[in-house]
Amino acid sequence: MKAGTSVIFLPCRDIEKTRHFYHEILGLSIEQKQGENLYIFDTGYGYWGFVQYRDGRAPLSGPQGVCLSLNLKDDQAVLQRYEELKDCCEVFREPLKHPDFPVFSFFLKDPDGYLVEYQNVWEV
């Protein structure tokens, strides 16, 4: 059976900072709010859920952590999005061609240190 959509759930430290970053800054729409500690955001390709767990679970960020990628239509769209976000977000890496993959992208860090990538994947 093929799934209709998917949701990835990730722990966060402060759900309101996370909501602000993904909704107010990046512009992702809120698909659902469940209780006081969970938001699900629509990426246009699937859903990202962020949960401030009551057990104090740590985010999965850091050098071995998670990278969340959003695909754009071309390199110009990547550059335009970078210009829109560079002054209001922590930039991890400026736009460039990836040395190992056919990708042009840049990376931001969210409030928990998750890497958020805006990319254009070139056809090979």
C-alpha positions in Angstrom: 0.0 0.0 0.0 1.3 3.5 -0.9 1.1 6.2 1.7 -0.7 9.4 0.9 1.6 11.8 2.8 4.3 11.6 5.4 5.2 13.4 8.6 8.7 13.5 10.2 8.5 14.3 13.9 11.5 16.0 15.5 12.1 17.1 19.1 12.7 20.7 19.9 13.5 22.7 23.1 11.0 25.6 22.7 7.9 25.0 20.5 7.1 28.8 20.3 10.6 29.6 18.9 10.3 26.7 16.5 6.8 27.9 15.4 8.1 31.4 14.9 11.1 30.2 12.8 9.2 27.8 10.5 6.0 29.8 10.2 6.9 33.5 10.6 10.4 33.5 9.1 10.4 30.6 6.6 6.7 31.0 5.7 5.7 27.3 6.1 2.0 27.0 6.7 0.8 25.3 9.9 -1.1 22.1 9.0 -2.0 21.2 12.5 -1.4 22.3 16.1 -1.9 19.4 18.5 -2.1 20.4 22.2 0.4 23.0 23.4 3.6 21.2 22.4 3.3 20.1 18.8 3.1 21.9 15.4 3.0 20.2 12.0 4.2 22.3 9.1 3.4 21.8 5.4 6.5 21.9 3.3 4.6 21.4 0.0 6.2 17.9 -0.3 5.2 16.4 3.0 5.1 17.5 6.6 7.6 18.3 9.4 6.3 18.0 12.9 8.1 19.5 15.9 7.4 18.4 19.4 8.5 19.8 22.7 8.4 16.5 24.6 7.6 16.6 28.3 10.5 14.2 29.0 13.0 16.9 27.9 14.2 14.9 24.9 17.0 16.7 23.1 16.9 17.8 19.5 18.7 15.6 16.9 20.9 18.4 15.7 24.6 18.8 15.8 27.3 17.4 13.5 25.6 14.0 13.2 22.1 15.5 13.2 19.3 16.0 10.8 19.3 18.1 7.6 15.8 19.3 6.4 15.9 20.1 2.7 13.4 22.2 0.7 13.7 21.9 -3.1 13.4 25.0 -5.3 13.0 25.2 -9.1 16.4 26.5 -10.1 19.6 28.1 -8.9 18.1 31.6 -9.2 15.3 30.7 -6.8 17.9 29.4 -4.4 19.8 32.7 -4.6 16.6 34.7 -4.2 15.6 32.8 -1.2 19.0 33.3 0.3 18.8 37.0 -0.1 15.4 37.0 1.6 16.6 35.0 4.6 20.3 35.8 5.1 19.8 38.8 7.5 17.1 37.2 9.7 18.5 33.7 10.2 21.7 32.1 11.2 23.5 31.1 7.9 25.5 27.9 8.2 26.7 27.9 4.6 26.2 30.4 1.8 25.0 29.3 -1.7 27.3 27.1 -3.6 27.5 23.9 -5.7 27.9 20.8 -3.5 31.4 19.2 -4.1 30.0 15.6 -4.3 26.4 15.9 -5.5 24.6 17.7 -8.4 23.1 20.3 -6.0 23.2 24.1 -5.6 22.2 25.0 -2.1 22.6 27.0 1.1 22.0 26.1 4.7 20.5 27.8 7.7 20.3 26.8 11.4 16.9 26.7 13.2 16.6 27.6 16.9 17.6 24.0 17.9 20.5 23.8 15.5 18.8 21.7 12.8 20.2 22.4 9.4 17.6 23.7 6.9 18.8 23.5 3.3 17.2 25.3 0.3 18.4 23.5 -2.8 18.1 23.0 -6.5 19.0 19.4 -7.6 20.4 19.5 -11.1 19.4 16.8 -13.6 22.3 14.5 -14.5 
